Amino acid sequence: MKHTTLLLSFFILSITLHAENACEEYYLIQTQKKQQTIDCFGASDAWSMLHVGLWPIEKQQRVADWLFSTKTDKDGNPLGIGLSLWRFNLGAGSAYQGKESQISRGTRTECFLMPDGTYDWNRQAGQRNFLKLAKERGVNQFLAFLNSPPIYYAENGLATNTGRGGSLNLKKDCYDDFARFMADVIEGVEKHDSIHFSYICPVNEPDGHWNWQGPKQEGSPATKYEIANLVRIMSKEFSQRNIRTEILINESSDYRCMMNTHMTDHRRGYQIQSFFCPDSTETYVGNLPNVAKKIAGHSYWTNTPLHNLQGYRQQLRDTLNKYDVDFWQTETCIMSNDTEIGGGGGYDFTMKTALYVARIIHYDLVVAGARSWQWWRAMGGDYKDGLLRMYTNRNTLNDGEAKDSKLLWAMGNYSHFIRPGAKRLQVGIQNEQLHVEVNKATNPKALMCSAYENVDGSKVIVVINYDTQDHTFRFKTDTHEEQTWSVYRTSDNNNENLSLIDNRFNNQTSTQLPARSITTFVCSVQ
């Protein structure tokens, strides 16, 4: 009987100790295990800013504050999401062709280049206004991207590829002209608007099968051999003119084209190794001036089902590491295959889309190792492609209204607080009797946690609660210091749009993360 009592006591003690240890499980922020540098967060001006930039100035200012401001109101709530890069759509001129452009009215663009070869620096005025509004609010990284060569250089005289096949829509004798055009625009915008383009992307989604069909948008396919040829000519032109702009390639439409082939052939696949492995002699550009070992891609079509969200990004990271290449995610929005949230049709102001996109951001940063993350359109219509919803005046395109969304503020949970030059920190879950488990810090159906250290030493932790239930959250840094953190949240609560929840949170305690929310913890330098 005595022996049985001792066994029972030992059993109860074991259960008690196990329960106590289970309570000690927490997220560990490993400040000494620094991962990739974060260069910027951004969005593009396509195609809305051509018109929004001509709205009444007070409306422009409101939109610009939402997108670029890093300031807070009297209660400590951010006024905007603090984008640190602005992506400028360098137009091809389809707007001057009207219906003959074969492009939808809302997606036509202007062009600085005139038919006689001169330039009109008054064109793209609305977009140029937003370059200035961004700069006024602290943005100092600008990226120019082209969907098509100017119509004057296009093989078919159009900015769309209708019926042409899979080659670059550029006349064979206009490669030099095209390179000079891009150099001229970089110098011209800097001279007339005091905006320096840090980066330029000469092709956009050259592997996208939609580019071969037209005619809804401007666009052109291109083989990697054509891209390499163009980049070599651009690099020479930029070097001769002492232009400091970095040439960024390849803006792939799908991660799978960066690693192998997908819905196309080898002429548009294996992009990482083709452009950045010296053995690829026909296409290697990694040794050229103005071309960094950095590749850009879009995360469309790779976000569902969940095993692809993880698997494609892990494959991408492995390939990037093999060839020692950095990665920027430069464009995405909701597409028809994103069935978990009903596809792209119909604007969504709620956390449904906001959480879905936040999960993509998390996986692109944590699994793929992206140094930059950029949304597609800053403003859009009745489709899930705009951070802001745009309502255009029926009588004129140059007036309208804008409305913010949970998607805007969800992106701000990252972009407002994680500033250029920040280092991502490794995060894991630790129990007193277990090693740190990094994979457990990412649960796509519950909590996803990532952490960062800014250049000024401040630390940022972003936690997505994808679950329909509240979760208790506890974290420590590997220094085990007692620290005070400010807490900001975005949720379906009307009052929680990146709102300051607590400015004296002690990291030695736990907190509740509401269901379907995104919470950011910020610890400033003491």
Beta strands, then each sheet from edge to edge (+ up, - down):
strand 1: 26-38
strand 2: 40-44
strand 3: 85-89
strand 4: 142-145
strand 5: 199-201
strand 6: 246-247
strand 7: 249-252
strand 8: 294-298
strand 9: 326-331
strand 10: 372-380
strand 11: 386-392
strand 12: 400-403
strand 13: 422-430
strand 14: 447-453
strand 15: 459-465
strand 16: 471-473
strand 17: 475-477
strand 18: 484-490
strand 19: 499-506
strand 20: 511-513
strand 21: 517-523
sheet 1: 17+ 1+ 13- 14+ 15- 21+ 18- 19+
sheet 2: 6+ 5+ 4+ 3+ 2+ 10+ 9+ 8+ 7+
sheet 3: 6+ 5+ 4+ 3+ 2+ 10+ 11+ 12-
sheet 4: 16+ 20-
end
